[in-house]
Amino acid sequence: MASRLGALVLLLAMAATWLAADVAGAVGPVFNVTDFGAVADGKTDDSRAFLRAWMKACATPGRPAVVVPGGASYLLHPLVFRGPCRGCMEVRVAGVLRAPAGLGAFRGCREWVHFSNVDGLLITGGGTFDGRGATAWPLNDCPKRRDCKLLPTSIKLGRVRNATITDVTSLDSKFFHVTVAGSHGVRIHRVSIRAPRDSPNTDGVHIQGSSDVRVTDSAVATGDDCVSVGPGTSDVLVSGVTCGPGHGISVGSLGRYPGEEDVRRLRVANCTIAGTSNGVRIKTWRGGSRPTAVSGLVFEDIVMRRVRNPIIIDQEYCPYASCRSESEQRPSAVRISDVKFRNIRGVSATQVAVKLSCSEASPCRGLELRDIDLRYVRRGVATQSQCAHVAGGVVGGTLVPPSCI
């Protein structure tokens, strides 16, 4: 018995040693930006120190980590962290990264912090990306002019694979907070994104030309879409997101530019949307020549709290005062089909709680409304639904307001 017990103790000790070795190997070498010259006073440009740390880590095999210590602020001018790298990169931000004020430092730059062509990336650490958007929002004329100059996005993942952003905050971006473009296998989890409700074009997460993207268990409060899904996107999950204020969770806008690719297989589930100008929305511009397709969308298990337009398809989208070009007089060329709205409940701030305004040239097909319970904020007044150019659909369960398809 004693010999068996001794053997068991020895086996457990050996297992603990192997586990410790495994964990130590998983951590990998650390590259602290202060060792590369970062001053960390929030006033001195630390961009070169960050780039030197990145380049050294990028050339290191295994799981190297670029570390940004907490308790300090780091002024960063626009940066591109380029791959490919020899290992799986970690950027551990515990401090506050501060963007330059205004737009003077962004001449020729569309992004503030840009990760490009990296396979295997983790951005974490509990820190903050402070875009200092209030210094640039008055210079943004995009809400008024369609030929405007776009302001810089705070964080961009461009041509990135197998990337995770978790446990960080994006604050007051000048334009979009996080953009995922041309990427695959991206996870955005437990992230906080914040900007005032009147901050222009501060989309929380914008996904375009990408596949296998998940946005989960995050809180987004901005002046625009909490999550927006653009052309050429497929296999996206948005789950456990608290959205508001802002413009809701949107597909689009689509159909504005020639050659846009299709949007397929999006699921939005287990979300709470509060105090927004829209709930779940598909928006497409009038006109267009190439018929982009939108299909395989599911919106389910969503709670609305005093939301305007809780369920909306808008195929006459135009945010400007006048849309009178020749192409914009034609119906939208975007084809919408196989879209399901299930178990969506709560309070609508508009009497029309379900608005399905589809294209005359290409009516919506295969829509489903099931177990919808949306009550008007004014008690005693019933909510309504409105439909235009909907070619049939499926309904079932509780329907408040009554279906118009």
Wavefront OBJ file of the C-alpha trace (Angstrom):
o trace
v 0.000 0.000 0.000
v 2.793 2.397 0.987
v 4.687 1.608 -2.201
v 1.594 2.309 -4.285
v 1.039 5.602 -2.461
v 4.672 6.563 -2.995
v 4.393 5.770 -6.697
v 1.241 7.878 -6.945
v 2.932 10.838 -5.219
v 5.901 10.533 -7.582
v 3.586 10.391 -10.600
v 1.711 13.504 -9.437
v 4.972 15.354 -8.872
v 6.166 14.453 -12.359
v 2.843 15.584 -13.856
v 3.098 18.910 -11.995
v 6.619 19.403 -13.349
v 5.508 18.692 -16.905
v 2.537 21.064 -16.509
v 4.766 23.826 -15.139
v 7.143 23.382 -18.037
v 4.244 23.517 -20.479
v 2.892 26.717 -18.941
v 6.311 28.348 -18.876
v 6.805 27.461 -22.521
v 3.415 28.890 -23.433
v 4.238 32.306 -21.931
v 7.163 32.976 -24.247
v 9.672 35.841 -24.199
v 8.540 39.320 -23.159
v 9.403 42.561 -24.934
v 8.590 45.514 -22.683
v 8.168 48.745 -24.633
v 9.936 50.707 -21.897
v 13.063 48.626 -22.562
v 12.945 49.909 -26.128
v 12.756 53.584 -25.187
v 9.097 54.299 -24.425
v 8.926 57.361 -22.152
v 5.348 56.695 -21.007
v 4.485 60.266 -20.051
v 1.498 60.622 -22.395
v 3.201 63.543 -24.182
v 6.308 62.125 -25.854
v 5.753 60.142 -29.052
v 6.484 56.506 -28.152
v 5.739 55.106 -31.631
v 9.328 54.140 -32.483
v 9.770 52.283 -29.200
v 6.580 50.296 -29.883
v 7.735 49.459 -33.413
v 11.161 48.334 -32.200
v 9.553 46.074 -29.600
v 7.162 44.659 -32.222
v 9.907 43.968 -34.769
v 12.053 42.181 -32.193
v 9.094 40.103 -30.986
v 7.924 39.402 -34.543
v 11.321 37.893 -35.376
v 11.138 35.580 -32.349
v 9.614 32.069 -32.629
v 7.133 30.679 -30.096
v 4.686 33.011 -28.286
v 6.451 36.355 -27.830
v 4.610 39.192 -26.078
v 4.906 42.933 -26.559
v 4.103 44.319 -23.101
v 2.787 47.813 -22.352
v 2.959 48.306 -18.568
v 0.027 49.761 -16.662
v -0.073 52.917 -14.582
v 1.086 55.103 -17.471
v -0.030 56.711 -20.746
v 1.710 56.302 -24.092
v 1.313 58.769 -26.951
v 1.293 56.896 -30.254
v 1.279 58.386 -33.721
v -0.203 56.212 -36.513
v 1.445 52.775 -36.523
v 1.407 49.675 -38.715
v 2.445 46.449 -36.972
v 3.336 44.258 -39.932
v 3.712 40.528 -40.302
v 4.277 37.807 -41.110
v 5.910 36.905 -37.811
v 7.825 33.790 -36.785
v 5.542 33.070 -33.819
v 2.068 33.767 -32.479
v 2.097 37.389 -31.343
v 0.631 38.788 -28.133
v 0.204 42.504 -27.476
v -0.453 42.923 -23.758
v -1.701 46.453 -23.139
v -2.163 47.348 -19.466
v -1.624 51.082 -19.840
v -3.459 53.769 -21.817
v -2.555 54.305 -25.466
v -3.382 57.865 -26.545
v -3.873 58.990 -30.126
v -2.602 62.411 -31.220
v -5.124 65.227 -30.926
v -6.814 66.427 -34.111
v -5.865 65.125 -37.549
v -2.463 66.710 -38.141
v -0.526 63.511 -37.424
v -2.771 61.425 -39.723
v -1.913 62.852 -43.139
v -2.079 59.919 -45.540
v -3.171 57.530 -42.758
v -6.617 55.918 -42.533
v -5.890 54.061 -39.280
v -4.311 54.792 -35.920
v -3.182 51.293 -34.820
v -3.070 48.849 -37.738
v -2.166 45.139 -37.535
v -1.395 43.851 -41.029
v -0.706 40.387 -42.444
v -0.349 38.628 -39.085
v -1.308 34.987 -38.530
v -1.818 34.334 -34.813
v -2.464 37.474 -32.772
v -3.764 38.197 -29.259
v -4.514 41.751 -28.096
v -5.340 41.832 -24.385
v -4.221 43.205 -21.037
v -7.043 45.322 -19.581
v -5.748 48.585 -21.046
v -7.350 51.345 -23.110
v -7.025 52.611 -26.668
v -8.002 56.295 -26.321
v -8.696 57.717 -29.765
v -9.302 61.253 -28.424
v -12.111 61.610 -30.911
v -13.535 64.820 -29.438
v -10.573 66.676 -30.963
v -11.569 65.519 -34.470
v -15.359 65.045 -34.524
v -16.012 68.717 -35.431
v -13.881 68.140 -38.564
v -16.036 65.215 -39.741
v -18.415 66.284 -42.510
v -19.338 62.731 -43.586
v -22.850 62.993 -42.078
v -23.488 65.903 -44.494
v -21.334 65.208 -47.577
v -21.032 61.952 -49.474
v -17.637 62.932 -50.940
v -16.158 63.533 -47.493
v -12.703 62.557 -46.310
v -12.904 59.616 -43.909
v -11.344 60.073 -40.493
v -8.971 57.425 -39.070
v -10.170 54.185 -37.502
v -8.713 53.435 -34.059
v -7.841 49.720 -34.470
v -7.683 47.853 -37.772
v -7.110 44.156 -38.373
v -6.164 43.978 -42.038
v -5.423 40.646 -43.748
v -5.122 39.003 -40.332
v -5.835 35.366 -39.493
v -6.529 33.675 -36.160
v -6.702 36.863 -34.100
v -8.350 37.649 -30.759
v -9.064 40.995 -29.105
v -10.173 40.584 -25.498
v -10.274 42.473 -22.197
v -9.429 45.899 -23.596
v -11.339 49.168 -23.970
v -11.666 51.347 -27.053
v -12.587 54.891 -26.070
v -13.706 57.858 -28.208
v -12.452 56.788 -31.634
v -12.169 59.508 -34.269
v -14.114 57.284 -36.715
v -14.737 53.519 -36.451
v -13.435 51.895 -33.260
v -12.462 48.464 -34.655
v -12.376 47.463 -38.324
v -11.903 43.864 -39.458
v -11.039 43.793 -43.184
v -9.866 40.966 -45.422
v -9.416 38.724 -42.387
v -10.386 35.232 -41.225
v -10.818 33.627 -37.820
v -11.222 36.760 -35.692
v -12.601 36.751 -32.134
v -13.625 39.958 -30.350
v -14.590 38.981 -26.827
v -15.284 40.838 -23.588
v -14.414 44.218 -25.075
v -15.750 47.614 -23.974
v -16.336 50.230 -26.675
v -17.483 53.721 -25.696
v -18.162 57.076 -27.330
v -20.895 59.709 -26.829
v -24.242 59.189 -28.558
v -23.663 62.310 -30.716
v -20.171 61.285 -31.913
v -20.319 60.860 -35.725
v -19.451 57.586 -37.493
v -18.064 55.919 -34.371
v -19.150 52.392 -35.308
v -18.129 49.907 -32.627
v -17.017 46.950 -34.777
v -17.138 47.097 -38.579
v -16.585 43.840 -40.477
v -15.941 43.791 -44.213
v -14.506 41.311 -46.688
v -13.941 38.827 -43.868
v -15.098 35.390 -42.731
v -15.418 33.434 -39.476
v -15.703 36.464 -37.194
v -17.259 36.390 -33.707
v -18.160 39.386 -31.556
v -19.217 38.112 -28.138
v -19.961 39.212 -24.570
v -19.093 42.855 -25.208
v -20.591 46.256 -24.386
v -20.845 48.848 -27.154
v -22.122 52.398 -26.645
v -21.395 54.778 -29.532
v -22.814 57.392 -31.884
v -23.314 54.953 -34.783
v -23.788 51.216 -35.386
v -22.722 49.013 -32.493
v -21.775 46.337 -35.028
v -21.902 46.829 -38.805
v -21.435 44.119 -41.416
v -20.260 45.257 -44.832
v -19.870 43.661 -48.271
v -17.988 40.407 -48.805
v -18.597 39.074 -45.319
v -19.646 35.557 -44.328
v -19.990 33.338 -41.262
v -20.326 36.008 -38.581
v -21.664 35.555 -35.047
v -22.714 38.463 -32.815
v -23.740 37.143 -29.397
v -24.055 38.483 -25.880
v -23.574 42.087 -26.996
v -25.117 44.988 -25.071
v -25.745 47.771 -27.588
v -26.730 51.351 -26.863
v -26.746 54.195 -27.354
v -26.081 54.081 -31.082
v -27.742 52.995 -34.317
v -28.203 49.313 -33.475
v -26.749 46.222 -35.162
v -26.710 46.622 -38.940
v -26.011 44.815 -42.160
v -24.831 47.505 -44.553
v -25.020 49.898 -45.907
v -24.803 47.894 -49.145
v -25.177 48.669 -52.820
v -23.465 52.043 -52.905
v -20.346 51.006 -54.813
v -19.926 48.766 -57.892
v -18.494 45.294 -57.445
v -19.594 44.728 -53.856
v -19.535 41.081 -52.790
v -22.370 39.158 -51.099
v -23.156 38.941 -47.382
v -23.963 35.415 -46.196
v -24.540 33.536 -42.962
v -24.821 36.049 -40.139
v -26.303 35.183 -36.733
v -27.159 37.824 -34.124
v -28.328 36.228 -30.869
v -28.710 36.812 -27.136
v -28.207 40.562 -27.395
v -29.769 43.517 -25.578
v -30.336 46.726 -27.538
v -31.301 49.844 -25.582
v -32.062 53.449 -26.490
v -30.877 53.170 -30.095
v -32.261 54.668 -33.305
v -32.588 51.176 -34.818
v -32.611 47.635 -33.491
v -31.587 44.992 -36.014
v -31.343 46.469 -39.488
v -30.504 45.702 -43.103
v -29.816 48.874 -45.100
v -29.155 49.171 -48.828
v -28.860 52.156 -51.139
v -31.197 52.730 -54.039
v -29.765 52.087 -57.496
v -26.704 50.014 -58.260
v -25.992 47.787 -61.223
v -24.501 44.534 -59.877
v -27.065 42.613 -57.791
v -25.332 41.929 -54.472
v -27.058 39.178 -52.459
v -27.828 39.073 -48.743
v -28.906 35.658 -47.446
v -28.799 33.255 -44.539
v -29.320 35.819 -41.764
v -30.761 34.974 -38.341
v -31.705 37.513 -35.666
v -32.938 35.739 -32.533
v -33.316 35.961 -28.756
v -32.967 39.737 -28.667
v -34.340 42.180 -26.084
v -35.292 45.720 -27.164
v -35.506 48.521 -24.595
v -37.098 51.731 -25.908
v -35.628 51.218 -29.366
v -36.773 53.083 -32.447
v -37.380 50.796 -35.437
v -36.650 47.529 -33.598
v -36.851 45.411 -36.776
v -36.136 47.184 -40.036
v -35.207 46.418 -43.627
v -34.524 49.697 -45.421
v -33.784 49.372 -49.130
v -34.147 53.097 -49.687
v -31.313 54.050 -47.376
v -29.785 57.489 -47.763
v -28.480 59.454 -44.772
v -28.273 62.746 -46.654
v -30.859 65.478 -47.056
v -31.033 64.929 -50.810
v -30.470 61.778 -52.896
v -31.436 62.749 -56.411
v -28.781 61.308 -58.715
v -30.038 59.288 -61.666
v -28.914 55.973 -60.161
v -30.616 56.759 -56.870
v -33.956 57.080 -58.602
v -33.793 53.363 -59.435
v -34.773 50.671 -56.914
v -32.025 48.924 -54.980
v -30.315 46.096 -56.851
v -29.463 44.244 -53.627
v -31.325 40.914 -53.308
v -32.427 39.962 -49.787
v -33.565 36.410 -49.012
v -33.688 33.813 -46.232
v -33.751 36.226 -43.273
v -35.210 35.068 -39.960
v -36.403 37.220 -37.048
v -37.134 35.013 -34.014
v -37.954 35.644 -30.362
v -37.452 39.398 -30.417
v -39.239 41.157 -27.577
v -39.347 44.367 -25.591
v -40.389 48.008 -25.943
v -40.473 50.020 -29.154
v -40.030 53.805 -29.071
v -41.882 54.057 -32.411
v -45.379 52.846 -33.146
v -44.136 51.050 -36.265
v -42.068 48.321 -34.622
v -41.554 46.144 -37.719
v -40.755 47.869 -41.009
v -39.843 45.764 -44.031
v -39.270 48.174 -46.904
v -37.812 46.055 -49.696
v -36.791 46.778 -53.267
v -39.406 47.086 -55.977
v -36.918 45.621 -58.467
v -36.009 42.672 -56.244
v -38.579 41.963 -53.501
v -37.450 40.279 -50.295
v -37.993 36.516 -50.308
v -37.994 33.881 -47.627
v -38.471 36.197 -44.644
v -39.556 34.668 -41.335
v -41.222 36.363 -38.364
v -41.658 34.103 -35.355
v -42.412 34.892 -31.704
v -42.178 38.676 -31.990
v -43.477 40.671 -29.010
v -42.781 44.389 -29.309
v -44.970 46.761 -27.293
v -45.216 50.517 -27.854
v -43.732 52.736 -25.165
v -47.112 54.489 -24.831
v -49.421 52.139 -23.010
v -52.756 51.476 -24.642
v -51.428 52.171 -28.154
v -50.751 49.141 -30.311
v -47.594 48.723 -32.338
v -47.826 48.253 -36.104
v -45.931 46.569 -38.897
v -45.377 47.905 -42.407
v -44.313 45.966 -45.492
v -43.442 46.936 -49.054
v -42.346 44.574 -51.815
v -42.162 41.440 -49.676
v -42.732 38.306 -51.732
v -44.306 36.142 -49.058
v -42.728 34.589 -46.007
v -43.228 32.431 -42.934
v -44.878 33.503 -39.693
v -45.484 31.683 -36.442
v -45.949 31.948 -32.693
v -46.843 35.208 -30.954
v -46.802 38.181 -33.314
v -47.063 41.648 -31.775
v -47.515 43.644 -33.919
v -49.455 41.427 -36.345
v -47.464 40.378 -39.373
v -47.744 42.217 -42.683
v -46.114 39.462 -44.767
l 1 2 3 4 5 6 7 8 9 10 11 12 13 14 15 16 17 18 19 20 21 22 23 24 25 26 27 28 29 30 31 32 33 34 35 36 37 38 39 40 41 42 43 44 45 46 47 48 49 50 51 52 53 54 55 56 57 58 59 60 61 62 63 64 65 66 67 68 69 70 71 72 73 74 75 76 77 78 79 80 81 82 83 84 85 86 87 88 89 90 91 92 93 94 95 96 97 98 99 100 101 102 103 104 105 106 107 108 109 110 111 112 113 114 115 116 117 118 119 120 121 122 123 124 125 126 127 128 129 130 131 132 133 134 135 136 137 138 139 140 141 142 143 144 145 146 147 148 149 150 151 152 153 154 155 156 157 158 159 160 161 162 163 164 165 166 167 168 169 170 171 172 173 174 175 176 177 178 179 180 181 182 183 184 185 186 187 188 189 190 191 192 193 194 195 196 197 198 199 200 201 202 203 204 205 206 207 208 209 210 211 212 213 214 215 216 217 218 219 220 221 222 223 224 225 226 227 228 229 230 231 232 233 234 235 236 237 238 239 240 241 242 243 244 245 246 247 248 249 250 251 252 253 254 255 256 257 258 259 260 261 262 263 264 265 266 267 268 269 270 271 272 273 274 275 276 277 278 279 280 281 282 283 284 285 286 287 288 289 290 291 292 293 294 295 296 297 298 299 300 301 302 303 304 305 306 307 308 309 310 311 312 313 314 315 316 317 318 319 320 321 322 323 324 325 326 327 328 329 330 331 332 333 334 335 336 337 338 339 340 341 342 343 344 345 346 347 348 349 350 351 352 353 354 355 356 357 358 359 360 361 362 363 364 365 366 367 368 369 370 371 372 373 374 375 376 377 378 379 380 381 382 383 384 385 386 387 388 389 390 391 392 393 394 395 396 397 398 399 400 401 402 403 404 405
